[in-house]
Amino acid sequence: MDKKKLMLLIGALVVAIGTALAARSLFAGAGAPAADAAQQAPKGPKVLVANRALPVGTIITADSVGYQLWPKEMVQDAYYIDGEAEMNKLLGTVVRNPITAGQPLTKGALVAPGDRGFLAAALGPGMRAVTISVSANTGVAGFVFPGDHVDLLLTQTVQVPGDQQTLKTTETILRNVRVLATDQSTDTKIEDGKTVVVSFRTVTLEVTPRIAEKIQVAQTIGTLSLALRSLADNQSELDTAIANGSIKVPAGATKAQEDKLLADAMNRPIDNGTTFVTGGDVSRFQRRTQAPMTKPQPQQYSAPSMPQMSGSAPSAPRPSGPSVRVTRGKATTVEQFGGN
C-alpha cells in the first residue's frame, strides 16, 4: 500500500475514534443532570393531598384526593399518611376549610358524619337546614336516605264557607329538595354490603331561607309527605335548564369550576311550577273548587195578574206549577202543567 494512503487511513481512523469519544462524553454529561434531579426528588412518606381545589362543603370522593411523596422534614402530625390513614373512612367526609390543589389535607380540615359541625359544613353557601316530622306513610316507608332528593307534598282539607262539603286537595309545594339526615343520622347504615332500611320519624332537608319559612307555615296548614325522586330526573331538569339558558356556565371556567356549578344547580330546591289535585280529580263525588255547589232550580213562569172587572166574580187561585198563557181569538187563558 502506498505510504501516503496509509497515513490518510490512519488519520481518518484517529478522527473517528475522537468523534466517538466526544459523543460518549456528551451523552454522559446529559445524563448527569437527570441523575442529580432523581437524587433531589423528595424522600419521605406519602401524604394525602387535594387533586383539585376543594371549597368549603365539598364531599370527599376517591377522585378528589390522592397520596403524594412529601419531604420527610416537612411532614406534620396533622397530615394523613399513607399506610396510617384509612381511605374508606375519609370518603364521605366534608371539607370544613378551603383547600387548594396540591395542598396536604389536615385532620382539622375534614368533618366526618356524626362529628360536631358536620351538618353546618355539609350545607351549601346560603342554604339552611330544616326538619319535618314524617311517618311510615309520609316518609316513603323508610326508603329515603341522606343524599337523596325528594319532592314535598302538602295535603289539606279546606272548609268552604256556606257549604257543608269540604274541599280536599294535595299539592306539590317543593321539588328537588336534598335530604341531609334522617332522625339524627347523616350517613347510610350498611351491613354485609347491603343498605339497611330503617324507619325514622324526622327528616332534615337543605333549603333556602325563603323555602324554610314556607315549610314552617306548611306544617301548620296540613300534612307534609315526601315523594322520592329518580336520579334521572335531576339530570334531565339540569339539561333543560342549560338548554333554555336558566343555568349559564361562564366562559373560561375550569372543569372543576364547571362541575361545582352544575352540582350546585342539581342540588338547588325548586318552589315554582308546582302542581296540585283536588278531590274532584279523584272522585266524582268530591268537589273540585271552593265555589258553592248549588243545584240548579227549574225556572217557573208567573203569569201576570188579570185586571178585575167591576161586578165580576173573584179570580181563581193562581196555579202553583209551571203555566203558560194561551190566547184564542180575543180570549186568553192560563194553562197549568205539572201542578202540585
SVG drawing of the C-alpha trace seen along z (x, -y; Angstrom):
<svg xmlns="http://www.w3.org/2000/svg" viewBox="-171 -48 176 58">
<polyline fill="none" stroke="black" stroke-width="0.4" points="0.0,0.0 1.2,-3.5 2.7,-5.3 0.5,-8.4 -2.7,-6.3 -1.7,-4.6 -1.2,-7.9 -4.7,-9.1 -6.3,-5.9 -4.6,-6.2 -5.7,-9.9 -9.3,-9.0 -9.3,-6.3 -8.0,-8.8 -10.7,-11.3 -13.4,-8.6 -12.2,-7.5 -12.0,-11.1 -15.5,-11.7 -16.8,-8.6 -15.2,-9.6 -16.5,-13.1 -20.1,-11.9 -19.8,-9.5 -18.7,-12.2 -21.5,-14.4 -24.2,-11.8 -22.7,-11.1 -22.8,-14.7 -26.5,-15.0 -27.4,-12.0 -25.7,-13.5 -28.4,-16.3 -31.1,-13.7 -29.4,-11.6 -28.9,-14.6 -32.6,-15.5 -33.5,-12.0 -31.4,-12.2 -33.1,-15.5 -36.6,-14.0 -38.4,-14.2 -37.6,-11.3 -40.2,-10.7 -43.7,-9.3 -46.7,-9.8 -49.3,-12.3 -52.9,-12.9 -53.2,-16.0 -56.0,-17.6 -56.1,-16.7 -58.1,-19.9 -59.4,-22.9 -61.8,-21.8 -64.1,-24.6 -66.0,-24.5 -68.7,-21.9 -67.1,-19.6 -67.8,-16.0 -64.5,-13.9 -64.6,-11.4 -62.0,-8.9 -61.0,-11.2 -60.8,-14.4 -57.7,-13.4 -54.6,-11.2 -51.3,-10.3 -48.1,-12.1 -44.5,-11.8 -43.6,-14.6 -40.3,-15.7 -39.8,-14.0 -38.7,-17.1 -42.0,-18.9 -44.4,-16.2 -46.7,-17.3 -48.6,-15.2 -51.9,-16.6 -51.3,-15.1 -53.0,-11.9 -50.1,-9.5 -50.3,-6.5 -50.4,-3.3 -51.7,-5.0 -54.9,-6.7 -57.9,-4.6 -59.1,-6.0 -62.5,-4.3 -63.2,-6.3 -62.2,-9.6 -64.7,-9.1 -67.9,-11.0 -66.3,-13.5 -66.9,-17.2 -64.3,-19.9 -64.5,-22.4 -61.9,-24.9 -61.0,-25.7 -58.1,-23.6 -56.1,-24.5 -54.9,-22.0 -51.8,-20.1 -52.2,-21.1 -52.0,-18.4 -55.2,-17.6 -55.1,-18.0 -57.3,-16.3 -58.9,-19.5 -59.9,-20.4 -62.3,-17.4 -65.6,-16.7 -66.9,-13.2 -70.6,-12.3 -71.6,-12.4 -68.9,-14.9 -69.9,-18.3 -70.3,-20.8 -70.7,-18.2 -74.2,-19.4 -73.2,-23.0 -70.2,-22.1 -72.3,-20.0 -74.7,-22.9 -74.2,-24.8 -73.5,-28.5 -76.7,-30.4 -78.6,-27.3 -80.4,-26.3 -81.4,-23.0 -85.0,-22.4 -86.5,-19.3 -90.0,-18.0 -91.9,-15.1 -92.8,-12.1 -94.3,-8.6 -94.1,-5.3 -96.8,-6.6 -95.5,-10.1 -91.8,-9.1 -91.8,-6.5 -91.7,-3.7 -88.1,-4.4 -86.7,-4.2 -85.2,-7.7 -81.5,-8.1 -79.2,-11.1 -78.2,-12.4 -81.5,-11.6 -83.7,-14.2 -87.4,-14.4 -90.5,-16.4 -92.6,-17.8 -96.4,-17.4 -98.9,-19.2 -102.3,-17.6 -105.1,-19.7 -108.9,-20.0 -110.4,-23.3 -113.7,-24.3 -115.9,-26.2 -118.0,-29.0 -121.7,-28.3 -121.3,-24.8 -121.2,-21.5 -118.9,-19.7 -115.2,-20.4 -112.5,-20.7 -109.8,-18.1 -106.5,-18.8 -102.9,-17.8 -100.3,-20.0 -96.5,-19.7 -95.1,-22.7 -91.4,-21.9 -89.3,-19.9 -85.7,-18.6 -85.0,-19.0 -81.8,-17.3 -82.1,-15.1 -79.3,-15.9 -80.3,-13.5 -82.9,-11.1 -83.5,-11.3 -80.0,-12.1 -78.1,-10.1 -76.3,-11.7 -75.0,-8.5 -76.4,-5.3 -76.2,-2.2 -74.7,0.8 -74.4,4.4 -72.9,7.2 -72.6,4.9 -76.3,4.1 -78.1,0.9 -80.2,1.3 -83.7,-0.3 -84.7,-1.7 -87.8,-3.7 -87.4,-7.3 -89.6,-10.0 -87.9,-13.1 -86.1,-14.2 -83.7,-17.2 -83.8,-19.0 -81.5,-21.5 -83.4,-24.6 -83.1,-28.3 -84.1,-30.7 -87.3,-31.6 -88.3,-28.0 -87.5,-27.3 -90.2,-29.8 -92.7,-28.2 -92.1,-24.7 -92.7,-26.0 -96.1,-27.5 -97.0,-24.4 -96.6,-22.2 -99.4,-24.3 -101.7,-24.0 -101.9,-20.3 -99.8,-17.1 -96.4,-17.0 -95.4,-14.0 -92.2,-13.0 -92.1,-11.7 -88.7,-10.2 -87.2,-11.5 -85.5,-9.4 -81.8,-10.1 -82.6,-10.6 -85.0,-13.5 -82.2,-15.7 -80.0,-15.2 -83.0,-15.8 -84.0,-19.0 -80.4,-20.1 -80.1,-19.6 -83.3,-21.5 -82.1,-24.4 -78.8,-24.6 -80.7,-24.4 -83.1,-27.3 -80.4,-29.5 -81.5,-29.3 -78.1,-28.0 -75.1,-29.5 -71.5,-28.2 -69.1,-31.1 -66.6,-31.2 -63.1,-30.0 -64.3,-28.0 -62.2,-25.1 -63.5,-21.6 -63.6,-21.7 -65.5,-25.0 -67.9,-23.7 -68.6,-20.5 -69.2,-22.6 -71.6,-24.9 -73.6,-22.0 -73.6,-20.2 -74.9,-23.2 -77.6,-23.6 -78.7,-19.9 -79.0,-20.3 -81.0,-23.6 -84.6,-23.2 -87.4,-24.4 -90.5,-26.1 -92.2,-27.2 -94.1,-25.4 -95.7,-23.1 -98.9,-21.1 -102.0,-20.1 -105.1,-17.9 -108.4,-18.1 -111.0,-15.6 -112.9,-16.1 -109.9,-14.9 -110.1,-11.6 -113.8,-11.0 -116.9,-12.3 -118.5,-12.7 -115.9,-15.2 -115.8,-18.9 -113.2,-20.5 -113.2,-24.1 -114.3,-26.3 -117.2,-27.7 -120.7,-26.9 -122.2,-23.6 -125.9,-24.6 -128.3,-22.5 -129.9,-24.4 -133.6,-25.1 -136.2,-24.9 -137.4,-28.3 -141.1,-29.0 -143.2,-31.3 -145.5,-33.5 -148.5,-34.8 -149.3,-38.5 -152.4,-39.3 -155.5,-39.9 -157.4,-43.1 -160.7,-42.6 -163.9,-43.9 -166.3,-45.6 -169.0,-43.2 -167.2,-40.2 -166.6,-37.1 -163.3,-36.8 -160.5,-35.3 -159.5,-31.6 -156.3,-30.9 -153.1,-31.3 -151.6,-27.9 -148.6,-26.8 -146.9,-24.8 -145.4,-25.9 -148.0,-27.6 -148.4,-29.3 -150.8,-31.8 -152.9,-30.6 -154.7,-33.1 -157.6,-32.0 -159.0,-34.9 -159.8,-37.6 -159.9,-35.1 -156.7,-34.4 -156.5,-31.6 -153.7,-30.3 -153.0,-26.6 -151.2,-24.8 -148.7,-21.9 -147.4,-19.6 -149.1,-21.4 -148.8,-20.1"/>
</svg>
